[in-house]
Amino acid sequence: MRCTVIIAALLLTGGAAQAAPRPLDCARAPEPAFCRQAQEQFRQESAKPNDYQTMGNVAYCLGTGCDAAFVVNHRDSCRLRREILQRHTSRTDSSDESHLTHCASAGL
């Protein structure tokens, strides 16, 4: 199952700018078309600081690489998941809690 996400190129967390996931060379990806699509959608979306969905999408790409389009960084993904729970208490659901539980079990 392929998931394409639209995420911001820059996300502000904790008052400081945090760089978006680092892109990879799609020519080396298992499915280059999905990789290029994820990167293109990433470039087209404008920054949405503190937006719940955008923060979740960035955390997802940090944690999974989004079809081998970006460098995986589990630590930053988990850090952003914690930030989501702190900033968006009224919007969070069981999936947000589940992500945080996974981070804790991985020691992140």
Secondary structure, DSSP 8 states (H G I E B T S, - for coil): --------SEEEETTEEEE---B--GGGSSSHHHHHHHHHHHHHS---TT-HHHHHHHHHHHHH-TTTTB---HHHHHHHHHHHHHH-TTT--HHHHHHHHHHHHTT-
